[in-house]
Amino acid sequence: MSISSRTASDRRRLPLILAAACSTGALLALSSPMASAVAPATATATFNCGSWGSGSATLTAADNGTTKSIKLNSSAITMPVGTSADPNSITTTLKVSKTSGGVTSQVQFSAKANPGMTYPNPITLGPLKLSSGTLAAGDSTDSVVLSPPATTTNWSLMIVTSSPTSATVPCVTTSAQSAPFVW
């Protein structure tokens, strides 16, 4: 039915119907979490993971409005000879330094998320979700730089494999990120 063939009453109600539909859409948009851009989206840092290797890793940050996460990939850090990991069998925790309003503290990202990997696969870990602490818009995060050697008490990245190979691999970050993430 065309607008011209509608009754006068239908034509008067049409703007009200359209206004109600637009209002409902606006309310839904306001009640849904909005994704936030993290700048930059990627950065690099250098890690020392002992027998798993040392070198540059790419960190990719994301914020979908409800979950903040960081994914870590490195071709310099690899699964050692004789080791393997089933999908989602590596618990990874990453400590980062947070700056908010001039105050610095630490937050952690953690998850059991990884593809299946075997020797000599480069590591792909995450996305690691914010698991300790909070991040607000405008907060920045950067690597927690520590001196080697990495130990179970001196680490900025902890990799714990459980299946089929069991291993606890502490790593230290030996350089600040190429750029801090601003959330």
Backbone as a chain_set.jsonl record, in Angstrom:
{"seq": "MSISSRTASDRRRLPLILAAACSTGALLALSSPMASAVAPATATATFNCGSWGSGSATLTAADNGTTKSIKLNSSAITMPVGTSADPNSITTTLKVSKTSGGVTSQVQFSAKANPGMTYPNPITLGPLKLSSGTLAAGDSTDSVVLSPPATTTNWSLMIVTSSPTSATVPCVTTSAQSAPFVW", "coords": {"N": [[0.847, -1.165, 0.0], [0.641, 2.118, -0.93], [1.767, 5.335, 0.326], [0.091, 7.389, -0.537], [-2.344, 6.074, -0.927], [-3.206, 5.471, 1.595], [-5.333, 6.006, 4.432], [-6.358, 9.187, 5.79], [-6.139, 9.09, 8.538], [-4.29, 6.998, 8.923], [-2.042, 8.191, 7.765], [-1.549, 10.234, 9.613], [-0.8, 8.774, 11.839], [1.567, 7.544, 11.133], [4.017, 9.168, 11.5], [4.119, 9.041, 14.314], [4.458, 6.324, 14.793], [6.929, 5.891, 13.534], [8.55, 7.562, 15.157], [8.344, 6.251, 17.626], [9.6, 3.832, 17.004], [12.191, 4.738, 16.429], [12.901, 5.783, 18.953], [12.899, 3.463, 20.537], [15.04, 2.087, 19.371], [17.134, 3.865, 20.025], [17.107, 3.674, 22.823], [17.817, 0.986, 23.15], [20.41, 1.08, 22.103], [21.643, 2.742, 23.991], [21.524, 1.132, 26.262], [23.134, -0.991, 25.677], [26.481, -2.244, 26.003], [29.134, -0.25, 24.873], [31.649, -0.666, 22.469], [35.05, 0.051, 23.019], [37.757, 1.79, 21.716], [41.096, 0.772, 21.784], [44.177, 2.308, 21.998], [47.524, 2.26, 20.997], [46.303, -0.433, 18.868], [47.986, -2.598, 18.721], [51.157, -3.575, 20.09], [54.669, -4.043, 20.731], [56.848, -6.027, 22.779], [59.705, -7.204, 24.629], [60.475, -10.439, 25.728], [61.841, -12.778, 28.117], [61.892, -16.084, 28.323], [63.323, -18.234, 29.312], [64.055, -21.609, 28.676], [62.129, -21.684, 26.74], [62.62, -19.648, 25.069], [63.636, -16.349, 23.956], [62.797, -12.995, 23.117], [61.114, -10.779, 20.833], [57.645, -10.057, 21.209], [54.314, -9.786, 20.042], [51.738, -7.835, 21.235], [48.282, -7.66, 21.392], [45.653, -5.603, 21.978], [42.246, -5.386, 23.132], [38.949, -4.09, 23.563], [35.75, -4.7, 24.204], [33.721, -3.326, 25.346], [32.609, -4.656, 27.508], [34.498, -6.548, 28.137], [37.933, -6.51, 28.588], [40.92, -7.262, 26.932], [44.053, -8.938, 26.183], [46.08, -10.274, 23.689], [48.8, -12.465, 23.02], [51.472, -13.031, 20.862], [54.304, -14.727, 19.581], [57.11, -15.386, 17.614], [59.627, -15.779, 18.472], [59.526, -16.964, 20.915], [58.994, -20.229, 21.674], [57.435, -23.505, 21.614], [59.244, -25.893, 23.428], [61.523, -28.615, 22.513], [60.029, -31.8, 22.54], [57.691, -31.031, 23.826], [54.184, -30.256, 24.013], [50.932, -28.813, 23.555], [47.523, -29.096, 24.172], [44.56, -27.668, 22.648], [43.407, -24.789, 24.383], [44.64, -25.455, 26.853], [46.597, -24.188, 28.203], [47.288, -22.14, 30.853], [47.591, -18.79, 31.097], [49.08, -15.929, 32.478], [49.415, -12.48, 32.526], [51.184, -9.794, 33.767], [50.727, -6.33, 33.981], [51.686, -2.884, 34.056], [49.705, -0.319, 35.299], [48.621, 2.968, 34.687], [46.825, 5.491, 36.113], [45.38, 8.531, 36.359], [47.857, 9.578, 37.142], [48.721, 7.825, 39.078], [50.391, 4.791, 39.653], [49.916, 1.315, 39.35], [49.431, -2.277, 39.43], [47.852, -4.517, 37.134], [46.261, -7.563, 36.102], [46.041, -9.858, 33.377], [44.431, -12.784, 32.383], [43.896, -16.152, 31.241], [42.725, -19.294, 29.98], [43.442, -19.979, 27.158], [44.325, -20.935, 24.048], [45.648, -22.07, 20.874], [46.119, -25.477, 19.706], [49.444, -26.59, 20.15], [52.756, -27.606, 19.223], [56.255, -28.615, 19.479], [58.138, -27.098, 16.941], [56.435, -24.888, 17.376], [55.596, -21.404, 17.332], [54.524, -19.366, 20.095], [51.109, -18.709, 20.791], [48.979, -17.015, 22.659], [46.043, -16.497, 24.413], [42.92, -14.773, 23.653], [43.722, -13.001, 26.622], [41.926, -12.247, 29.44], [41.07, -9.329, 31.389], [41.751, -9.893, 34.665], [42.427, -9.215, 37.234], [42.183, -6.338, 39.079], [41.183, -3.077, 37.794], [40.248, -1.272, 34.825], [39.773, 1.87, 33.487], [38.302, 4.16, 31.121], [40.778, 5.923, 29.414], [42.848, 5.131, 31.097], [46.219, 3.865, 31.121], [48.288, 1.128, 30.066], [51.31, -0.763, 30.451], [54.181, -2.825, 29.848], [55.451, -4.81, 32.579], [58.553, -4.442, 33.486], [61.221, -6.519, 34.295], [64.238, -7.766, 35.829], [66.142, -10.51, 34.54], [67.016, -13.613, 36.232], [63.918, -15.246, 35.295], [61.621, -16.392, 37.673], [59.435, -18.338, 39.828], [58.61, -16.394, 41.549], [59.493, -14.054, 40.483], [58.32, -12.708, 37.909], [56.711, -11.602, 34.888], [55.15, -12.627, 32.99], [53.4, -15.584, 33.078], [53.345, -18.91, 32.131], [51.523, -21.78, 32.121], [51.365, -25.032, 31.364], [49.195, -27.834, 30.821], [48.265, -30.098, 29.44], [49.143, -32.175, 26.743], [51.606, -32.051, 27.955], [53.066, -31.121, 31.017], [54.047, -28.105, 32.424], [55.621, -25.333, 34.027], [56.227, -22.128, 33.217], [57.897, -19.392, 33.907], [58.251, -16.021, 32.83], [60.129, -13.064, 32.135], [59.542, -9.67, 31.333], [61.607, -7.838, 29.35], [61.752, -5.393, 28.176], [60.12, -2.233, 27.857], [56.839, -1.768, 26.435], [56.473, -1.106, 22.918], [54.747, 0.959, 22.627], [52.585, 2.295, 25.086], [49.358, 0.907, 25.959], [46.361, 2.66, 25.649], [43.389, 2.734, 27.202]], "CA": [[0.0, 0.0, 0.0], [1.436, 3.34, -0.999], [1.384, 6.371, 1.291], [-1.035, 8.155, -1.074], [-3.595, 5.318, -0.825], [-3.548, 5.299, 3.002], [-6.34, 6.952, 4.912], [-5.814, 10.349, 6.483], [-5.816, 8.646, 9.898], [-3.042, 6.232, 8.832], [-0.956, 9.117, 7.486], [-1.252, 10.977, 10.834], [-0.16, 7.875, 12.802], [2.872, 7.109, 10.639], [5.128, 9.813, 12.221], [4.17, 8.534, 15.685], [5.018, 4.962, 14.745], [8.364, 6.036, 13.25], [9.195, 8.135, 16.341], [8.424, 5.191, 18.642], [10.622, 2.88, 16.567], [13.505, 5.379, 16.619], [13.155, 5.88, 20.397], [13.238, 2.121, 21.009], [16.407, 1.821, 18.916], [18.054, 4.687, 20.816], [17.187, 3.094, 24.166], [18.612, -0.244, 23.066], [21.808, 1.462, 21.915], [22.158, 3.27, 25.251], [21.633, 0.089, 27.277], [24.139, -1.957, 25.267], [27.832, -1.738, 26.21], [29.767, 0.232, 23.653], [33.042, -1.052, 22.329], [35.99, 1.146, 23.157], [38.991, 1.579, 20.971], [42.352, 0.813, 22.528], [45.179, 2.901, 21.105], [47.373, 1.584, 19.713], [45.7, -1.766, 18.991], [49.076, -3.557, 18.919], [52.462, -3.082, 20.532], [55.619, -5.136, 20.924], [57.704, -6.015, 23.97], [60.66, -8.307, 24.608], [60.31, -11.355, 26.857], [62.821, -13.842, 28.329], [61.144, -17.23, 28.866], [64.239, -19.347, 29.576], [64.177, -22.646, 27.646], [61.118, -21.47, 25.696], [63.153, -18.649, 24.155], [63.626, -14.92, 24.278], [62.684, -12.126, 21.963], [59.973, -9.886, 20.674], [56.279, -10.597, 21.142], [53.292, -8.805, 19.681], [50.59, -7.782, 22.133], [47.126, -7.069, 20.73], [44.666, -5.259, 23.001], [40.872, -5.186, 22.663], [37.953, -3.712, 24.576], [34.449, -4.762, 23.534], [32.734, -2.64, 26.168], [32.437, -5.413, 28.755], [35.694, -7.348, 28.381], [39.211, -5.985, 28.126], [41.785, -8.425, 26.75], [45.329, -8.823, 25.469], [46.542, -11.52, 23.077], [50.256, -12.44, 22.888], [52.037, -13.907, 19.828], [55.744, -14.55, 19.423], [57.849, -16.433, 16.905], [60.898, -15.944, 19.186], [59.235, -17.84, 22.061], [58.406, -21.403, 21.029], [57.314, -24.746, 22.391], [60.53, -26.603, 23.388], [61.567, -30.0, 22.036], [59.355, -32.782, 23.393], [56.519, -30.488, 24.498], [53.014, -29.923, 23.209], [49.802, -28.312, 24.333], [46.211, -29.225, 23.553], [43.853, -26.38, 22.624], [42.879, -24.269, 25.657], [45.219, -26.185, 27.981], [47.653, -23.352, 28.791], [46.834, -21.005, 31.647], [48.565, -17.715, 30.929], [48.82, -14.708, 33.241], [50.289, -11.379, 32.146], [51.13, -8.618, 34.646], [51.067, -5.062, 33.324], [51.67, -1.691, 34.887], [48.584, 0.557, 34.959], [48.711, 4.346, 35.146], [45.501, 6.119, 36.124], [45.442, 9.789, 37.102], [49.189, 9.783, 37.683], [49.032, 6.771, 40.047], [50.762, 3.544, 38.988], [49.656, 0.057, 40.057], [49.481, -3.408, 38.508], [46.666, -5.308, 36.854], [46.629, -8.819, 35.445], [45.19, -10.464, 32.361], [44.646, -14.224, 32.483], [42.909, -17.023, 30.597], [43.157, -20.595, 29.474], [43.055, -19.83, 25.76], [45.435, -21.129, 23.119], [45.459, -23.148, 19.901], [47.02, -26.606, 19.929], [50.807, -26.257, 19.727], [53.812, -28.585, 19.478], [57.572, -28.139, 19.085], [58.709, -25.833, 17.367], [55.443, -23.821, 17.143], [55.656, -20.16, 18.095], [53.404, -19.314, 21.024], [49.936, -17.862, 20.613], [48.318, -17.113, 23.96], [44.94, -15.569, 24.615], [42.931, -13.536, 24.405], [43.772, -13.032, 28.078], [40.955, -11.259, 29.925], [41.401, -8.614, 32.621], [41.343, -10.8, 35.739], [42.756, -8.626, 38.525], [42.256, -4.894, 38.943], [40.202, -2.447, 36.918], [40.737, -0.313, 33.841], [38.758, 2.82, 33.065], [38.648, 4.904, 29.907], [41.893, 6.842, 29.612], [43.959, 4.476, 31.794], [47.206, 3.278, 30.218], [49.014, -0.039, 30.578], [52.601, -1.028, 29.818], [54.833, -4.024, 30.379], [56.17, -4.774, 33.853], [59.916, -4.826, 33.126], [61.944, -7.131, 35.409], [65.546, -8.318, 35.48], [66.232, -11.97, 34.581], [66.239, -14.69, 35.641], [62.522, -15.405, 35.679], [61.353, -17.451, 38.655], [58.02, -18.363, 40.21], [58.306, -15.177, 42.298], [59.974, -12.921, 39.676], [57.788, -12.935, 36.569], [55.686, -10.705, 34.374], [54.318, -13.516, 32.182], [53.471, -16.965, 33.582], [52.732, -19.863, 31.217], [51.396, -23.067, 32.801], [50.744, -26.017, 30.476], [48.658, -28.956, 31.587], [47.908, -31.275, 28.672], [49.599, -33.369, 27.437], [52.835, -31.762, 28.685], [52.905, -30.212, 32.158], [55.221, -27.249, 32.622], [55.406, -23.975, 34.533], [57.245, -21.33, 32.553], [57.879, -17.962, 34.213], [58.971, -15.162, 31.885], [60.225, -11.652, 32.502], [59.535, -8.72, 30.236], [62.892, -7.155, 29.453], [61.655, -4.046, 27.592], [58.783, -1.632, 27.854], [56.152, -1.92, 25.163], [56.809, -0.096, 21.906], [53.852, 2.068, 23.006], [51.601, 1.827, 26.063], [47.963, 0.863, 25.526], [45.449, 3.59, 26.318], [42.075, 2.06, 27.153]], "C": [[0.894, 1.229, 0.0], [0.917, 4.353, 0.012], [0.17, 7.141, 0.785], [-2.349, 7.403, -0.961], [-4.0, 5.063, 0.625], [-4.602, 6.329, 3.388], [-5.652, 8.106, 5.606], [-5.39, 9.967, 7.888], [-4.5, 7.872, 9.915], [-1.85, 7.152, 8.614], [-0.59, 9.918, 8.729], [-0.519, 10.09, 11.844], [1.248, 7.474, 12.385], [4.026, 7.827, 11.333], [5.25, 9.332, 13.662], [4.795, 7.146, 15.745], [6.524, 5.039, 14.485], [9.111, 6.593, 14.454], [9.35, 7.08, 17.423], [9.509, 4.186, 18.277], [12.018, 3.46, 16.771], [13.867, 5.466, 18.101], [13.563, 4.539, 20.961], [14.663, 1.775, 20.603], [17.427, 2.603, 19.719], [18.206, 4.13, 22.218], [18.004, 1.814, 24.165], [20.088, 0.082, 22.906], [22.408, 1.979, 23.212], [22.353, 2.181, 26.292], [22.679, -0.957, 26.926], [25.518, -1.388, 25.543], [28.442, -1.352, 24.874], [31.221, -0.231, 23.632], [33.914, 0.193, 22.415], [37.24, 0.811, 22.371], [40.176, 1.673, 21.931], [43.392, 1.356, 21.554], [46.561, 2.756, 21.719], [46.751, 0.209, 19.924], [46.773, -2.831, 19.228], [50.341, -2.833, 19.368], [53.385, -4.29, 20.64], [56.377, -4.922, 22.23], [58.623, -7.22, 23.866], [60.527, -9.115, 25.886], [61.476, -12.331, 26.907], [62.082, -14.96, 29.044], [62.037, -18.448, 29.029], [64.301, -20.316, 28.413], [63.142, -22.504, 26.54], [61.554, -20.382, 24.725], [63.004, -17.239, 24.661], [63.475, -14.126, 23.0], [61.382, -11.353, 21.963], [58.651, -10.653, 20.611], [55.349, -9.455, 20.762], [52.132, -8.945, 20.638], [49.463, -7.067, 21.393], [46.053, -6.847, 21.777], [43.301, -5.045, 22.362], [39.98, -4.844, 23.846], [36.603, -3.697, 23.878], [33.349, -4.071, 24.333], [32.47, -3.34, 27.481], [33.681, -6.201, 29.124], [36.91, -6.666, 27.778], [40.161, -7.174, 28.025], [43.068, -8.064, 26.014], [45.68, -10.217, 24.949], [48.043, -11.378, 22.839], [50.689, -13.468, 21.851], [53.527, -13.653, 19.74], [56.34, -15.71, 18.65], [59.207, -16.666, 17.556], [60.743, -16.852, 20.4], [58.456, -19.02, 21.506], [58.257, -22.559, 22.01], [58.647, -25.489, 22.294], [60.385, -28.023, 22.842], [60.858, -30.902, 23.043], [58.134, -32.252, 24.121], [55.393, -30.235, 23.498], [51.919, -29.447, 24.142], [48.524, -28.507, 23.531], [45.57, -27.842, 23.487], [43.284, -26.04, 24.003], [43.364, -25.047, 26.878], [46.347, -25.408, 28.658], [47.001, -22.215, 29.559], [47.934, -19.957, 31.596], [48.139, -16.514, 31.758], [49.88, -13.678, 32.867], [50.08, -10.236, 33.117], [51.494, -7.393, 33.825], [50.955, -3.938, 34.336], [50.549, -0.788, 34.391], [48.861, 1.95, 35.514], [47.336, 4.98, 34.988], [45.587, 7.38, 36.971], [46.779, 10.034, 37.761], [49.619, 8.745, 38.705], [49.302, 5.472, 39.296], [50.504, 2.357, 39.908], [49.779, -1.071, 39.035], [48.101, -4.011, 38.347], [47.13, -6.568, 36.139], [45.57, -9.222, 34.439], [45.477, -11.959, 32.406], [43.545, -14.977, 31.749], [43.563, -18.358, 30.273], [42.689, -20.639, 28.022], [44.281, -19.914, 24.877], [45.037, -22.148, 22.062], [46.323, -24.334, 20.313], [48.401, -26.247, 19.398], [51.742, -27.412, 20.066], [55.143, -27.94, 19.106], [57.619, -28.076, 17.577], [57.741, -24.658, 17.159], [55.744, -22.574, 17.951], [54.433, -20.085, 18.999], [52.337, -18.32, 20.562], [49.11, -18.054, 21.867], [47.226, -16.055, 24.061], [43.894, -15.666, 23.537], [42.873, -13.757, 25.911], [42.866, -11.913, 28.574], [41.445, -10.595, 31.21], [40.858, -9.43, 33.788], [41.6, -10.243, 37.129], [42.949, -7.134, 38.341], [41.186, -4.382, 38.003], [40.903, -1.515, 35.949], [39.573, 0.571, 33.435], [39.234, 3.515, 31.793], [39.743, 5.919, 30.231], [43.056, 6.264, 30.399], [44.933, 3.934, 30.758], [47.868, 2.083, 30.896], [50.288, -0.228, 29.769], [53.186, -2.269, 30.479], [55.433, -3.769, 31.752], [57.567, -5.317, 33.551], [60.634, -5.315, 34.385], [63.289, -7.654, 34.923], [65.482, -9.838, 35.518], [67.107, -12.393, 35.744], [64.792, -14.662, 36.123], [62.412, -16.572, 36.65], [59.866, -17.434, 38.977], [57.626, -17.175, 41.079], [58.74, -13.911, 41.558], [59.531, -13.161, 38.232], [56.811, -11.821, 36.189], [54.747, -11.443, 33.42], [54.506, -14.923, 32.716], [52.674, -17.856, 32.635], [52.709, -21.211, 31.932], [50.648, -24.017, 31.874], [50.268, -27.204, 31.304], [48.383, -30.198, 30.761], [48.427, -31.176, 27.251], [50.885, -33.147, 28.223], [52.528, -30.818, 29.838], [54.19, -29.425, 32.346], [54.77, -25.919, 33.197], [56.56, -23.139, 34.015], [57.085, -19.863, 32.948], [58.719, -17.203, 33.184], [59.071, -13.766, 32.481], [60.168, -10.825, 31.226], [60.798, -7.889, 30.398], [62.894, -5.791, 28.778], [60.236, -3.533, 27.756], [58.153, -1.878, 26.489], [56.597, -0.83, 24.197], [55.933, 1.142, 22.081], [52.883, 1.533, 24.044], [50.216, 1.79, 25.443], [47.18, 1.897, 26.318], [44.052, 3.047, 26.11], [40.957, 3.069, 27.047]], "O": [[1.793, 1.359, 0.831], [-0.211, 4.252, 0.493], [-0.696, 7.513, 1.577], [-3.399, 8.043, -0.903], [-5.06, 4.483, 0.859], [-4.74, 7.377, 2.756], [-4.48, 8.005, 5.969], [-4.382, 10.469, 8.385], [-3.681, 8.063, 10.814], [-0.782, 6.943, 9.188], [0.58, 10.261, 8.898], [0.294, 10.587, 12.623], [2.048, 7.093, 13.24], [4.97, 7.149, 11.739], [6.36, 9.223, 14.185], [5.57, 6.844, 16.652], [7.306, 4.341, 15.131], [10.215, 6.132, 14.747], [10.392, 7.022, 18.077], [10.256, 3.737, 19.146], [12.924, 2.764, 17.23], [15.022, 5.245, 18.466], [14.479, 4.469, 21.781], [15.418, 1.225, 21.405], [18.481, 2.068, 20.063], [19.313, 4.11, 22.756], [18.796, 1.58, 25.077], [20.933, -0.575, 23.514], [23.566, 1.689, 23.51], [23.253, 2.285, 27.126], [23.077, -1.739, 27.79], [25.739, -0.192, 25.351], [28.279, -2.052, 23.874], [31.921, -0.191, 24.645], [33.538, 1.26, 21.931], [37.71, -0.327, 22.375], [40.231, 2.559, 22.784], [43.471, 0.905, 20.411], [46.741, 3.109, 22.884], [46.681, -0.263, 21.059], [46.504, -3.852, 19.862], [50.558, -1.659, 19.07], [52.923, -5.431, 20.64], [56.524, -3.8, 22.714], [58.354, -8.15, 23.105], [60.473, -8.562, 26.985], [62.042, -12.677, 25.871], [61.693, -14.826, 30.204], [61.567, -19.579, 28.901], [64.568, -19.909, 27.282], [63.27, -23.147, 25.498], [60.936, -20.203, 23.676], [62.334, -16.976, 25.66], [63.958, -14.524, 21.94], [60.661, -11.29, 22.959], [58.563, -11.74, 20.04], [55.581, -8.301, 21.123], [51.603, -10.039, 20.833], [49.67, -5.991, 20.831], [45.589, -7.801, 22.401], [43.193, -4.591, 21.223], [40.231, -5.258, 24.978], [36.324, -2.815, 23.066], [32.168, -4.223, 24.02], [32.14, -2.689, 28.472], [33.9, -6.495, 30.3], [36.913, -6.292, 26.605], [40.206, -8.006, 28.93], [43.159, -7.045, 25.33], [45.587, -11.208, 25.674], [48.514, -10.294, 22.495], [50.321, -14.639, 21.942], [53.973, -12.508, 19.812], [56.11, -16.873, 18.981], [59.881, -17.644, 17.233], [61.719, -17.444, 20.862], [57.381, -18.843, 20.933], [58.867, -22.582, 23.079], [59.143, -25.7, 21.188], [59.281, -28.555, 22.725], [61.064, -30.78, 24.251], [57.58, -32.957, 24.965], [55.626, -30.03, 22.306], [51.974, -29.652, 25.354], [48.448, -28.132, 22.361], [45.995, -26.934, 24.201], [42.747, -26.904, 24.696], [42.606, -25.275, 27.821], [46.981, -25.914, 29.583], [46.253, -21.42, 28.991], [49.068, -20.209, 32.003], [46.971, -16.127, 31.743], [51.078, -13.961, 32.888], [48.961, -9.752, 33.289], [52.459, -7.415, 33.061], [50.232, -4.031, 35.329], [50.453, -0.52, 33.193], [49.282, 2.099, 36.661], [46.76, 5.007, 33.9], [45.841, 7.304, 38.174], [46.837, 10.637, 38.833], [50.762, 8.77, 39.16], [48.537, 5.093, 38.409], [50.832, 2.392, 41.094], [50.19, -0.837, 37.899], [47.291, -4.024, 39.274], [48.251, -6.632, 35.635], [44.379, -8.967, 34.616], [46.639, -12.364, 32.46], [42.412, -14.506, 31.646], [44.784, -18.507, 30.296], [41.673, -21.257, 27.7], [45.17, -19.065, 24.949], [44.186, -23.001, 22.314], [47.176, -24.197, 21.189], [48.521, -25.664, 18.32], [51.551, -28.107, 21.064], [55.178, -26.869, 18.501], [57.129, -29.02, 16.958], [58.169, -23.559, 16.808], [56.108, -22.664, 19.124], [53.405, -20.689, 18.692], [52.634, -17.254, 20.025], [48.595, -19.145, 22.111], [47.463, -14.871, 23.823], [43.958, -16.507, 22.641], [42.098, -14.572, 26.412], [43.023, -10.76, 28.173], [42.143, -11.212, 32.014], [39.649, -9.638, 33.894], [41.048, -10.748, 38.106], [43.782, -6.706, 37.542], [40.381, -5.152, 37.479], [42.005, -1.032, 36.211], [38.505, 0.073, 33.079], [40.412, 3.463, 31.44], [39.641, 6.674, 31.198], [44.147, 6.833, 30.384], [44.533, 3.583, 29.648], [47.992, 2.027, 32.119], [50.35, 0.092, 28.582], [52.731, -2.697, 31.54], [55.868, -2.658, 32.055], [57.739, -6.524, 33.379], [60.657, -4.628, 35.407], [63.455, -7.949, 33.74], [64.853, -10.41, 36.408], [67.897, -11.575, 36.216], [64.479, -14.139, 37.193], [63.041, -17.613, 36.46], [59.123, -16.604, 38.452], [56.439, -16.961, 41.327], [58.385, -12.807, 41.971], [60.267, -13.742, 37.434], [56.182, -11.195, 37.042], [53.675, -10.939, 33.084], [55.633, -15.412, 32.802], [51.499, -17.609, 32.366], [53.76, -21.73, 32.309], [49.455, -23.844, 31.623], [50.846, -27.537, 32.338], [48.274, -31.282, 31.334], [48.173, -30.167, 26.593], [51.229, -33.965, 29.076], [51.816, -29.829, 29.664], [55.28, -29.994, 32.42], [53.678, -25.437, 32.897], [57.722, -23.399, 34.328], [56.237, -19.162, 32.395], [59.758, -17.684, 32.732], [58.199, -13.341, 33.239], [60.679, -11.228, 30.181], [61.033, -7.304, 31.455], [63.91, -5.095, 28.795], [59.278, -4.305, 27.79], [58.848, -2.161, 25.513], [57.043, 0.238, 24.614], [56.337, 2.248, 21.721], [52.398, 0.411, 23.897], [49.924, 2.544, 24.515], [47.329, 1.989, 27.536], [43.587, 2.915, 24.978], [39.787, 2.691, 26.994]]}, "num_chains": 1, "name": "protein.A"}
